[in-house]
């Protein structure tokens, strides 16, 4: 098993910890050393996930000054905040950001991905898909053939991208969003829950609805 420290203290971290517990039942993949967060816990120093205690290890400075090689998973759903955390931690060359692939995934062998990606359980990634750095695919998300997903993109649970969909960096694709084939979505776009995207979307905007419109 490889040791890993989780970054964050919210639901995203606890959900990833649970998925790691489930994965370890099938194969001994990751040993969670604990979690780090900018904010110290109000009470106690541990978080209970699935009946197991995850210890609070310290804040950002604890990681920045760490002198041993350490695997890190940034468990933060918001793309902008995830980027800020990564940028801050990258000053320490001892910190490494592996791709964490959880259980019951189906990923084609020709998929290319950067570093620090989190691929949650029940995801499906088809042929000739490219993922950037620090992409977060939540539970049940799907990317069909020839998709391109930029750096720091978040796909919420049950997002479905049809073939040849391109998504720019920093996008936050909301719960259950569906995107039809061939669509181009710019950078820093947010889609509302349940949106159906049937036309290209410009950068730096929020869309919602069926079909999705800028709001």
N, CA and C of each residue as an Amber inpcrd file, in Angstrom:
protein
   645
   0.8430000  -1.2000000   0.0000000   0.0000000   0.0000000   0.0000000
   0.8770000   1.2480000   0.0000000   0.4090000   2.2460000  -0.6940000
   1.1130000   3.5190000  -0.7230000   0.4610000   4.4910000   0.2640000
   1.3000000   5.2080000   0.9920000   0.7900000   6.2130000   1.9160000
   0.2990000   7.4350000   1.1500000  -0.7370000   8.0830000   1.6910000
  -1.2670000   9.2920000   1.0630000  -1.8820000  10.1840000   2.1330000
  -1.7750000  11.4860000   1.9240000  -2.4260000  12.4800000   2.7790000
  -3.5140000  13.1630000   1.9640000  -4.6790000  13.3010000   2.5490000
  -5.7980000  13.9600000   1.8980000  -5.8330000  15.4280000   2.3030000
  -6.1210000  16.2920000   1.3380000  -6.2080000  17.7290000   1.5970000
  -7.6700000  18.1340000   1.5960000  -8.0850000  18.8140000   2.6750000
  -9.4680000  19.2420000   2.8160000 -10.1310000  18.5360000   3.9770000
 -11.2080000  19.1220000   4.4740000 -11.8950000  18.5490000   5.6350000
 -13.3890000  18.3820000   5.4110000 -13.8690000  18.7190000   4.2110000
 -15.2960000  18.6860000   3.9460000 -15.7870000  17.3590000   3.3940000
 -16.9710000  17.4130000   2.8100000 -17.5970000  16.2110000   2.2850000
 -16.7950000  15.5490000   1.1900000 -16.1160000  16.3400000   0.3760000
 -15.3070000  15.7640000  -0.7040000 -14.2060000  14.8700000  -0.1440000
 -13.5280000  15.3460000   0.8990000 -12.4720000  14.5400000   1.5160000
 -13.0460000  13.2730000   2.1310000 -14.1570000  13.4120000   2.8620000
 -14.7220000  12.2420000   3.5350000 -15.2310000  11.2240000   2.5230000
 -15.7810000  11.7140000   1.4260000 -16.2630000  10.7920000   0.4010000
 -15.1100000  10.0500000  -0.2700000 -14.0100000  10.7650000  -0.5280000
 -12.8520000  10.1010000  -1.1210000 -12.2690000   9.0740000  -0.1530000
 -12.2300000   9.4270000   1.1360000 -11.7200000   8.4810000   2.1310000
 -12.5550000   7.2050000   2.1380000 -13.8650000   7.3550000   2.0490000
 -14.7420000   6.1750000   1.9990000 -14.4700000   5.3480000   0.7560000
 -14.2840000   6.0240000  -0.3960000 -14.0140000   5.2760000  -1.6230000
 -12.6800000   4.5330000  -1.5520000 -11.6980000   5.1290000  -0.9000000
 -10.4280000   4.4390000  -0.7100000 -10.6200000   3.2090000   0.1790000
 -11.4290000   3.3550000   1.2170000 -11.7350000   2.1990000   2.0670000
 -12.3650000   1.0730000   1.2530000 -13.2960000   1.4160000   0.3790000
 -13.9490000   0.4170000  -0.4670000 -12.9570000  -0.2180000  -1.4390000
 -12.0940000   0.6090000  -2.0370000 -11.0880000   0.0880000  -2.9610000
 -10.1440000  -0.8780000  -2.2550000  -9.7680000  -0.5530000  -1.0220000
  -8.8300000  -1.3890000  -0.2770000  -9.4060000  -2.7620000   0.0690000
 -10.7300000  -2.8880000   0.0290000 -11.3310000  -4.1960000   0.2380000
 -11.0340000  -5.1320000  -0.9360000 -10.8560000  -4.5470000  -2.1330000
 -10.5610000  -5.3280000  -3.3280000  -9.0620000  -5.5230000  -3.5110000
  -8.3170000  -4.4580000  -3.2790000  -6.8520000  -4.5240000  -3.3780000
  -6.2830000  -3.4400000  -2.4720000  -5.1780000  -3.7470000  -1.8320000
  -4.6030000  -2.8200000  -0.8660000  -3.8530000  -1.7340000  -1.6310000
  -4.5460000  -0.6060000  -1.8420000  -4.0270000   0.4310000  -2.7240000
  -3.4160000   1.6160000  -1.9670000  -4.1900000   2.2030000  -1.0540000
  -3.7580000   3.4320000  -0.3940000  -3.9360000   3.3340000   1.1170000
  -2.9180000   3.7950000   1.8360000  -3.0140000   3.9250000   3.2850000
  -3.0970000   5.4090000   3.6220000  -4.2250000   5.8320000   4.1740000
  -4.4400000   7.2430000   4.4880000  -3.7040000   7.5880000   5.7900000
  -2.6870000   8.4190000   5.6760000  -1.9510000   8.8490000   6.8600000
  -2.7780000   9.8050000   7.7150000  -3.6290000  10.5770000   7.0550000
  -4.4550000  11.5660000   7.7310000  -4.8540000  12.6500000   6.7470000
  -5.3590000  13.7530000   7.2850000  -5.7500000  14.8510000   6.4130000
  -5.1440000  16.1570000   6.9030000  -4.9900000  17.0840000   5.9540000
  -4.4950000  18.4190000   6.2650000  -5.5070000  19.4330000   5.7730000
  -5.5960000  20.5320000   6.4940000  -6.5530000  21.5660000   6.1130000
  -6.0900000  22.9020000   6.6770000  -6.4030000  23.9720000   5.9660000
  -6.0330000  25.3120000   6.4070000  -6.6420000  25.6460000   7.7630000
  -7.8880000  25.2030000   7.9620000  -8.5850000  25.4610000   9.2130000
  -8.4370000  24.2820000  10.1640000  -8.0250000  24.5590000  11.3740000
  -7.9340000  23.5140000  12.3770000  -9.3260000  23.1080000  12.8240000
  -9.5530000  21.8240000  13.1190000 -10.8830000  21.3740000  13.5350000
 -11.3070000  22.0470000  14.8320000 -12.6160000  22.3370000  14.9330000
 -13.1450000  23.0030000  16.1260000 -13.0670000  22.1170000  17.3560000
 -13.3450000  20.8470000  17.1610000 -13.3190000  19.9300000  18.2990000
 -12.7240000  18.5990000  17.8530000 -11.8180000  18.0800000  18.6680000
 -11.1900000  16.8150000  18.3210000 -10.1970000  16.9730000  17.1920000
  -9.4550000  15.9440000  16.9270000  -8.4280000  15.9850000  15.8840000
  -8.6160000  14.8780000  14.8560000  -9.7770000  14.2310000  14.8720000
 -10.0260000  13.1390000  13.9450000 -11.4020000  13.2760000  13.3080000
 -11.5310000  12.7190000  12.1180000 -12.8040000  12.6620000  11.4030000
 -13.1740000  11.2000000  11.2410000 -14.4240000  10.8680000  11.5430000
 -14.8970000   9.4970000  11.4200000 -15.4580000   9.2720000  10.0270000
 -14.9120000   8.2910000   9.3310000 -15.4180000   7.8790000   8.0170000
 -15.5540000   6.3760000   8.0150000 -16.7610000   5.8890000   7.8970000
 -16.9820000   4.4470000   7.8480000 -16.5220000   3.7200000   9.0880000
 -16.5960000   4.3960000  10.2350000 -16.1710000   3.7710000  11.4750000
 -14.6780000   3.8200000  11.7250000 -13.9430000   4.4730000  10.8280000
 -12.5040000   4.6170000  11.0000000 -12.1500000   6.0840000  11.1880000
 -11.1620000   6.3330000  12.0330000 -10.7640000   7.6890000  12.3620000
  -9.6400000   8.1560000  11.4330000  -9.8330000   9.3370000  10.8520000
  -8.8050000   9.9540000  10.0220000  -8.2500000  11.1440000  10.7930000
  -6.9790000  11.1020000  11.0560000  -6.3380000  12.0610000  11.9450000
  -6.0310000  13.3740000  11.2380000  -6.2450000  14.4810000  11.9550000
  -5.8220000  15.7920000  11.4650000  -4.3190000  15.9300000  11.6930000
  -3.5830000  16.2510000  10.6090000  -2.1290000  16.2980000  10.6890000
  -1.5700000  17.7070000  10.7940000  -2.2890000  18.6920000  10.2780000
  -1.7870000  20.0540000  10.3200000  -2.3160000  20.8770000   9.1610000
  -1.8200000  22.1240000   9.0770000  -2.2820000  23.0460000   8.0450000
  -1.3390000  23.0270000   6.8390000  -1.4600000  24.0480000   5.9840000
  -0.6390000  24.0910000   4.7760000   0.8510000  24.1030000   5.0940000
   1.2220000  24.8100000   6.1540000   2.6410000  24.8930000   6.4990000
   3.2220000  23.5250000   6.8550000   2.4070000  22.6780000   7.4540000
   2.8510000  21.3160000   7.7580000   3.3090000  20.6070000   6.4910000
   2.5740000  20.8050000   5.4010000   2.9240000  20.1470000   4.1520000
   4.0730000  20.8540000   3.4460000   4.0620000  22.1670000   3.4620000
   5.1020000  22.9240000   2.7670000   6.4800000  22.6270000   3.3460000
   6.5440000  22.3440000   4.6350000   7.8320000  22.0870000   5.2790000
   8.1210000  20.5840000   5.4550000   7.3170000  19.7500000   4.8430000
   7.5300000  18.3160000   4.9700000   8.7880000  17.9140000   4.2130000
   9.6060000  17.0750000   4.8140000  10.9250000  16.7620000   4.2510000
  11.0300000  15.3420000   3.6960000   9.9360000  14.5990000   3.7330000
   9.9480000  13.2460000   3.1630000   8.9930000  13.2010000   1.9820000
   9.2880000  12.3260000   1.0280000   8.4120000  12.1900000  -0.1400000
   7.0220000  11.7610000   0.3150000   6.0030000  12.4930000  -0.1660000
   4.6380000  12.2910000   0.3150000   3.6570000  12.4070000  -0.8350000
   2.7570000  11.4250000  -0.9400000   1.6720000  11.4970000  -1.9120000
   0.5310000  12.3360000  -1.3430000  -0.0330000  13.1860000  -2.2050000
  -1.0850000  14.1190000  -1.8070000  -2.2740000  13.9620000  -2.7440000
  -3.4840000  13.9840000  -2.1800000  -4.7080000  14.0710000  -2.9830000
  -5.4690000  15.3110000  -2.5300000  -5.6910000  16.2350000  -3.4520000
  -6.3850000  17.4860000  -3.1280000  -7.8820000  17.2590000  -3.2800000
  -8.5560000  17.0720000  -2.1450000  -9.9690000  16.6880000  -2.1340000
 -10.8410000  17.9270000  -1.9640000 -10.8470000  18.7560000  -2.9960000
 -11.6080000  20.0000000  -2.9850000 -12.3630000  20.0810000  -4.2990000
 -13.6860000  20.2010000  -4.2310000 -14.4860000  20.1860000  -5.4400000
 -14.4080000  21.4510000  -6.2600000 -14.2470000  22.5940000  -5.6130000
 -14.2230000  23.8700000  -6.3310000 -12.9270000  23.9930000  -7.1360000
 -13.0220000  24.1710000  -8.4630000 -11.8110000  24.1950000  -9.2910000
 -10.8470000  25.3230000  -8.9260000 -11.3760000  26.5210000  -8.6560000
 -10.5170000  27.6470000  -8.3350000  -9.7420000  27.4290000  -7.0560000
 -10.4110000  26.9560000  -6.0290000  -9.7460000  26.6990000  -4.7550000
  -8.7410000  25.5620000  -4.8910000  -9.0970000  24.5380000  -5.6500000
  -8.1680000  23.4300000  -5.8770000  -6.8850000  23.9460000  -6.5300000
  -7.0250000  24.8400000  -7.4940000  -5.8600000  25.4060000  -8.1550000
  -4.9810000  26.2020000  -7.2100000  -5.5940000  26.9800000  -6.3320000
  -4.8150000  27.7780000  -5.3780000  -4.0330000  26.8880000  -4.4210000
  -4.6770000  25.8220000  -3.9680000  -4.0000000  24.9020000  -3.0460000
  -2.8100000  24.2430000  -3.7300000  -3.0230000  23.7560000  -4.9440000
  -1.9390000  23.0890000  -5.6700000  -0.7790000  24.0470000  -5.9010000
  -1.0920000  25.2580000  -6.3190000  -0.0520000  26.2470000  -6.5910000
   0.7820000  26.5080000  -5.3350000   0.1220000  26.5630000  -4.1910000
   0.8220000  26.8080000  -2.9300000   1.7060000  25.6250000  -2.5480000
   1.1990000  24.4120000  -2.7210000   1.9420000  23.2300000  -2.2870000
   3.0720000  22.8500000  -3.2340000   3.0030000  23.2970000  -4.4760000
   4.0130000  22.9190000  -5.4700000   5.4060000  23.4470000  -5.1420000
   5.4980000  24.3640000  -4.1790000   6.8240000  24.8790000  -3.8140000
   7.6730000  23.7990000  -3.1450000   7.0300000  22.7550000  -2.6290000
   7.7560000  21.6770000  -1.9590000   7.9200000  20.5020000  -2.9190000
   9.1350000  20.2490000  -3.4060000   9.3400000  19.1580000  -4.3700000
   9.1520000  17.7700000  -3.7650000   9.0270000  17.6890000  -2.4560000
   8.8010000  16.4010000  -1.8000000   7.3360000  15.9600000  -1.8860000
   6.4620000  16.8600000  -2.2840000   5.0380000  16.5240000  -2.3940000
   4.7350000  16.0550000  -3.8060000   4.0670000  14.9100000  -3.9090000
   3.7450000  14.3160000  -5.2040000   2.2340000  14.1580000  -5.3260000
   1.7410000  14.2710000  -6.5380000   0.3090000  14.2900000  -6.7810000
  -0.0760000  13.1660000  -7.7550000  -0.2110000  11.9490000  -7.2530000
  -0.5510000  10.8180000  -8.1260000  -2.0060000  10.9010000  -8.5900000
  -2.2960000  10.2040000  -9.6580000  -3.6900000  10.0280000 -10.0650000
  -4.3050000   8.9410000  -9.1900000  -5.4120000   9.2710000  -8.5700000
  -6.0910000   8.3350000  -7.6720000  -7.3210000   7.7960000  -8.3970000
  -7.2850000   6.5340000  -8.7460000  -8.3730000   5.8960000  -9.4960000
  -9.0660000   4.9110000  -8.5670000 -10.3360000   5.1630000  -8.2960000
 -11.0770000   4.3810000  -7.3160000 -11.7170000   3.1430000  -7.9450000
 -12.6390000   2.5170000  -7.2210000 -13.1570000   1.2240000  -7.6270000
 -14.2530000   1.2750000  -8.6780000 -14.4120000   0.1550000  -9.3770000
 -15.4730000  -0.0370000 -10.3700000 -15.4600000   1.0250000 -11.4550000
 -14.2790000   1.4230000 -11.8820000 -14.1640000   2.3400000 -13.0030000
 -13.9060000   1.5510000 -14.2800000 -14.2040000   2.1770000 -15.4110000
 -13.8850000   1.5950000 -16.7130000 -13.1750000   2.6770000 -17.5130000
 -11.8850000   2.4890000 -17.7380000 -11.0740000   3.5070000 -18.3990000
 -10.3300000   2.8540000 -19.5520000 -10.5330000   3.3590000 -20.7630000
  -9.8640000   2.7950000 -21.9320000  -8.3480000   2.9510000 -21.7950000
  -7.6080000   1.9920000 -22.3320000  -6.1540000   1.9850000 -22.1890000
  -5.4780000   3.1560000 -22.8800000  -6.1510000   3.7800000 -23.8580000
  -5.5020000   4.8920000 -24.5720000  -5.8320000   6.2620000 -23.9860000
  -6.5170000   6.2950000 -22.8570000  -6.8090000   7.5670000 -22.1930000
  -5.5090000   8.1620000 -21.6670000  -5.3470000   9.4680000 -21.8650000
  -4.1860000  10.1880000 -21.3520000  -4.6590000  11.1750000 -20.2840000
  -3.9570000  11.1980000 -19.1550000  -4.3120000  12.1490000 -18.1090000
  -3.0550000  12.7360000 -17.4940000  -3.2040000  13.9600000 -16.9930000
  -2.0900000  14.6410000 -16.3540000  -1.8540000  14.1020000 -14.9570000
  -1.4510000  14.9710000 -14.0380000  -1.1830000  14.5540000 -12.6680000
  -2.3060000  15.0170000 -11.7420000  -2.3920000  14.3690000 -10.6030000
  -3.2970000  14.8070000  -9.5510000  -4.7670000  14.6150000  -9.8280000
  -5.1100000  13.7750000 -10.7940000  -6.5260000  13.5530000 -11.1050000
  -7.1450000  12.5900000 -10.0870000  -8.4160000  12.8080000  -9.8010000
  -9.1850000  11.8990000  -8.9520000 -10.3200000  11.3390000  -9.7930000
 -10.3300000  10.0390000  -9.9740000 -11.3310000   9.3550000 -10.7910000
 -12.1930000   8.5260000  -9.8460000 -13.3850000   8.9880000  -9.5550000
 -14.2330000   8.3520000  -8.5450000 -14.8600000   7.0630000  -9.0590000
 -15.4140000   6.3080000  -8.1220000 -16.0300000   5.0280000  -8.4610000
 -17.1760000   5.1990000  -9.4590000 -17.3810000   4.1620000 -10.2470000
 -18.4680000   4.0910000 -11.2300000 -18.3230000   5.0820000 -12.3740000
 -17.1280000   5.6140000 -12.5980000 -16.9240000   6.4720000 -13.7580000
 -16.6010000   5.6320000 -14.9840000 -16.8610000   6.2170000 -16.1510000
 -16.5740000   5.5740000 -17.4300000 -15.8610000   6.5840000 -18.3250000
 -14.6800000   6.1940000 -18.8380000 -13.9320000   7.0640000 -19.7460000
 -13.6040000   6.2510000 -20.9880000 -14.0960000   6.6800000 -22.1310000
 -13.9840000   5.9180000 -23.3720000 -12.6780000   6.2250000 -24.1060000
 -12.6070000   5.8090000 -25.3370000 -11.3700000   5.8470000 -26.1000000
 -10.9690000   7.2620000 -26.5110000  -9.6410000   7.4700000 -26.5760000
  -9.0310000   8.7040000 -27.0680000  -9.5000000   9.9340000 -26.2930000
  -9.6070000   9.8040000 -24.9940000  -9.9740000  10.9310000 -24.1230000
  -8.7050000  11.4740000 -23.4850000  -8.6390000  12.8100000 -23.3510000
  -7.4980000  13.4570000 -22.7120000  -7.9830000  14.2770000 -21.5190000
  -7.3610000  14.0310000 -20.3810000  -7.6450000  14.7980000 -19.1690000
  -6.4150000  15.6140000 -18.8030000  -6.6380000  16.8490000 -18.3840000
  -5.5380000  17.6950000 -17.9390000  -5.1040000  17.3520000 -16.5280000
  -4.4540000  18.2930000 -15.8740000  -3.9860000  18.1130000 -14.5090000
  -5.1050000  18.4280000 -13.5050000  -5.1270000  17.6660000 -12.4250000
  -6.0060000  17.9150000 -11.2870000  -7.4820000  17.9850000 -11.6900000
  -7.8580000  17.0900000 -12.5800000  -9.2650000  16.9070000 -12.9460000
  -9.9250000  16.0370000 -11.8800000 -11.1400000  16.4050000 -11.5140000
 -11.8850000  15.6480000 -10.5080000 -13.1730000  15.1270000 -11.1390000
 -13.2490000  13.8160000 -11.3300000 -14.4480000  13.1730000 -11.8620000
 -15.1800000  12.5300000 -10.6960000 -16.3590000  13.0450000 -10.4020000
 -17.1250000  12.5370000  -9.2650000 -17.8690000  11.2560000  -9.6370000
 -18.5430000  10.6760000  -8.6610000 -19.1580000   9.3540000  -8.8000000
 -20.1280000   9.2980000  -9.9790000 -19.9630000   8.2860000 -10.8060000
 -20.9080000   8.0300000 -11.8920000 -20.7780000   8.9290000 -13.0980000
 -19.7070000   9.7010000 -13.2050000 -19.5540000  10.5640000 -14.3730000
 -19.0470000   9.7550000 -15.5660000 -19.3030000  10.2830000 -16.7760000
 -18.9660000   9.5440000 -17.9860000 -18.4510000  10.4950000 -19.0560000
 -17.3520000  10.0920000 -19.7120000 -16.8020000  10.8550000 -20.8310000
 -16.6830000   9.9080000 -22.0180000 -17.3790000  10.2220000 -23.0950000
 -17.3630000   9.3630000 -24.2730000 -16.1720000   9.7050000 -25.1780000
 -16.0870000   9.0280000 -26.3100000 -14.9090000   9.0450000 -27.1830000
 -14.4550000  10.4570000 -27.5570000 -13.1430000  10.6130000 -27.6420000
 -12.4900000  11.8160000 -28.1720000 -12.7350000  13.0730000 -27.3400000
 -13.1070000  12.9050000 -26.0850000 -13.3120000  14.0580000 -25.2200000
 -11.9980000  14.6710000 -24.7710000 -12.0420000  15.9720000 -24.4950000
 -10.8930000  16.6950000 -23.9740000 -11.3590000  17.5130000 -22.7750000
 -10.7230000  17.3040000 -21.6290000 -11.0960000  17.9950000 -20.3950000
  -9.8650000  18.7090000 -19.8670000  -9.9770000  20.0240000 -19.6780000
  -8.8340000  20.8400000 -19.2970000  -8.4450000  20.7100000 -17.8350000
  -7.4020000  21.4390000 -17.4560000  -6.8910000  21.4120000 -16.0920000
  -7.9410000  21.9150000 -15.0940000  -7.9460000  21.3050000 -13.9180000
  -8.7570000  21.7500000 -12.7800000 -10.2590000  21.7580000 -13.0760000
 -10.7010000  20.8780000 -13.9270000 -12.1440000  20.7460000 -14.1910000
 -12.7490000  19.7920000 -13.1700000 -13.9720000  20.1110000 -12.7330000
 -14.7470000  19.2200000 -11.8750000 -15.9920000  18.7660000 -12.6130000
 -16.1740000  17.4510000 -12.7000000 -17.4460000  16.8830000 -13.1560000
 -18.1650000  16.3450000 -11.9370000 -19.3310000  16.9020000 -11.6310000
 -20.1140000  16.4650000 -10.4770000 -20.6970000  15.0760000 -10.7330000
 -21.3200000  14.4610000  -9.7120000 -21.8850000  13.1240000  -9.9180000
 -22.8530000  13.0690000 -11.1000000 -22.7500000  11.9670000 -11.8440000
 -23.6700000  11.6510000 -12.9430000 -23.6250000  12.6270000 -14.1040000
 -22.5300000  13.3440000 -14.2800000 -22.3600000  14.1570000 -15.4880000
 -22.0680000  13.2310000 -16.6630000 -22.6930000  13.5100000 -17.8020000
 -22.4990000  12.6950000 -18.9940000 -22.0520000  13.5810000 -20.1570000
 -20.8680000  13.2930000 -20.6780000 -20.3520000  14.0030000 -21.8380000
 -20.3730000  13.0680000 -23.0340000 -21.0970000  13.4390000 -24.0830000
 -21.1190000  12.6290000 -25.3000000 -19.7770000  12.7580000 -26.0160000
 -19.6620000  12.1250000 -27.1730000 -18.3940000  12.0800000 -27.8780000
 -17.9140000  13.4370000 -28.3490000 -16.5840000  13.6030000 -28.3860000
 -15.9340000  14.7850000 -28.9450000 -16.3600000  16.0780000 -28.2520000
 -16.5910000  16.0270000 -26.9580000 -16.8740000  17.2310000 -26.1740000
 -15.5530000  17.7540000 -25.6180000 -15.3260000  19.0600000 -25.7610000
 -14.1250000  19.6990000 -25.2480000 -14.5250000  20.6940000 -24.1600000
 -13.8640000  20.5970000 -23.0130000 -14.1560000  21.4800000 -21.8810000
 -12.8780000  22.1820000 -21.4620000 -12.9260000  23.5090000 -21.3940000
 -11.7640000  24.2970000 -21.0210000 -11.4480000  24.2050000 -19.5440000
 -10.3090000  24.7290000 -19.1660000  -9.8430000  24.6280000 -17.7990000
 -10.7150000  25.3670000 -16.7990000 -10.7370000  24.8560000 -15.5710000
 -11.4040000  25.5400000 -14.4730000 -12.9110000  25.4570000 -14.4540000
 -13.5090000  24.6030000 -15.2660000 -14.9760000  24.5110000 -15.3170000
 -15.5070000  23.6550000 -14.1690000 -16.7020000  23.9980000 -13.7300000
 -17.3960000  23.2500000 -12.6820000 -18.7310000  22.7900000 -13.2650000
 -18.7930000  21.5430000 -13.6800000 -19.9530000  21.0050000 -14.3840000
 -20.8860000  20.3660000 -13.3630000 -22.0850000  20.9460000 -13.2190000
 -22.9840000  20.6240000 -12.1280000 -23.6310000  19.2510000 -12.2120000
 -24.1810000  18.8480000 -11.0930000 -24.7960000  17.5350000 -10.9000000
 -25.7270000  17.1540000 -12.0450000 -25.4510000  16.0090000 -12.6590000
 -26.3530000  15.4730000 -13.6680000 -26.3770000  16.2110000 -14.9890000
 -25.4440000  17.1100000 -15.2260000 -25.3900000  17.8170000 -16.5030000
 -25.1420000  16.8370000 -17.6430000 -25.8120000  17.0790000 -18.7610000
 -25.5930000  16.2780000 -19.9680000 -25.1750000  17.2050000 -21.0910000
 -24.1540000  16.7740000 -21.8500000 -23.6180000  17.5720000 -22.9440000
 -23.6510000  16.7310000 -24.2150000 -24.3120000  17.2400000 -25.2710000
 -24.4370000  16.4660000 -26.4980000 -23.1220000  16.4770000 -27.2710000
 -23.0440000  15.6250000 -28.2800000 -21.8130000  15.3930000 -29.0170000
 -21.2910000  16.6520000 -29.6940000 -19.9490000  16.8040000 -29.6660000
 -19.2670000  17.8390000 -30.4350000 -19.2750000  19.2250000 -29.8240000
 -19.7900000  19.3760000 -28.6190000 -19.9020000  20.6940000 -27.9970000
 -18.5390000  21.1700000 -27.5050000 -18.3250000  22.4970000 -27.5890000
 -17.1340000  23.1460000 -27.0550000 -17.5650000  24.0860000 -25.9250000
 -16.9700000  23.8580000 -24.7440000 -17.2490000  24.6840000 -23.5780000
 -15.9650000  25.4080000 -23.2050000 -16.0430000  26.7260000 -23.0320000
 -14.8620000  27.5240000 -22.7320000 -14.3390000  27.2880000 -21.3300000
 -13.4390000  28.1420000 -20.8800000 -12.8310000  28.0210000 -19.5670000
 -13.6920000  28.6960000 -18.4950000 -13.5530000  28.2080000 -17.2580000
 -14.2100000  28.8250000 -16.0950000 -15.7150000  28.9560000 -16.2710000
 -16.3260000  27.9020000 -16.7600000 -17.7760000  27.8440000 -16.9450000
 -18.3890000  27.0180000 -15.8240000 -19.5500000  27.4470000 -15.3450000
 -20.3310000  26.6980000 -14.3620000 -21.6500000  26.3060000 -15.0050000
 -22.0300000  25.0430000 -14.8460000 -23.3550000  24.6220000 -15.3130000
 -24.2140000  24.2460000 -14.1100000 -25.4780000  24.6300000 -14.1480000
 -26.3980000  24.2980000 -13.0760000 -26.7670000  22.8260000 -13.0910000
 -27.2310000  22.3400000 -11.9660000 -27.6260000  20.9350000 -11.8510000
 -28.7080000  20.6060000 -12.8660000 -28.5580000  19.4640000 -13.5240000
 -29.5650000  18.9950000 -14.4690000 -29.5600000  19.6940000 -15.8090000
 -28.5670000  20.5100000 -16.0720000 -28.5080000  21.2280000 -17.3480000
 -28.3090000  20.2600000 -18.5170000 -28.8410000  20.6490000 -19.6760000
 -28.6080000  19.9160000 -20.9170000 -27.9900000  20.8940000 -21.8990000
 -26.7350000  20.6700000 -22.2340000 -25.9850000  21.6030000 -23.0720000
 -26.0560000  21.1310000 -24.5220000 -26.6550000  21.9650000 -25.3750000
 -26.8620000  21.5840000 -26.7800000 -26.1810000  22.5560000 -27.7360000
 -25.5060000  23.5780000 -27.2010000 -24.7590000  24.5100000 -28.0420000
 -23.4790000  24.9110000 -27.3190000 -22.5100000  25.4160000 -28.0930000
 -21.2410000  25.8230000 -27.5070000 -21.4420000  26.9140000 -26.4620000
 -20.5350000  26.9440000 -25.4640000 -20.6230000  27.9110000 -24.3750000
 -19.3330000  28.7040000 -24.3120000 -19.4550000  30.0270000 -24.2500000
 -18.2760000  30.8880000 -24.1470000 -17.6630000  30.7850000 -22.7580000
 -16.4520000  31.2640000 -22.6140000 -15.7470000  31.2030000 -21.3440000
 -16.3560000  32.1450000 -20.3040000 -16.0940000  31.8320000 -19.0380000
 -16.4010000  32.6900000 -17.9040000 -17.8790000  33.0700000 -17.8380000
 -18.7130000  32.0550000 -17.7740000 -20.1440000  32.3170000 -17.6230000
 -20.7840000  31.1540000 -16.8820000 -22.0430000  31.3410000 -16.4980000
 -22.8330000  30.3040000 -15.8490000 -24.0380000  30.0140000 -16.7280000
 -24.3190000  28.7300000 -16.9300000 -25.4790000  28.3450000 -17.7210000
 -26.3170000  27.3560000 -16.9080000 -27.5970000  27.3120000 -17.2440000
 -28.4950000  26.3820000 -16.5590000 -29.7380000  26.1740000 -17.4120000
 -30.4250000  25.0510000 -17.1570000 -31.6950000  24.8010000 -17.8000000
 -31.6410000  23.7380000 -18.8720000 -32.8200000  23.4870000 -19.4630000
 -32.9870000  22.5070000 -20.5350000 -33.7270000  23.1820000 -21.6750000
 -33.0220000  23.5780000 -22.7480000 -31.5810000  23.5030000 -22.9120000
 -30.8730000  24.5690000 -22.0730000 -29.5920000  24.3850000 -21.8290000
 -28.8520000  25.3070000 -20.9800000 -28.7080000  26.6580000 -21.6550000
 -28.9760000  27.7180000 -20.8640000 -28.8220000  29.0950000 -21.3370000
 -28.0030000  29.8920000 -20.3240000 -27.3440000  30.9180000 -20.8270000
 -26.5410000  31.7620000 -19.9490000 -27.4210000  32.5270000 -18.9720000
 -27.0060000  32.5730000 -17.7110000 -27.7570000  33.2930000 -16.6940000
 -26.8400000  34.2740000 -15.9920000
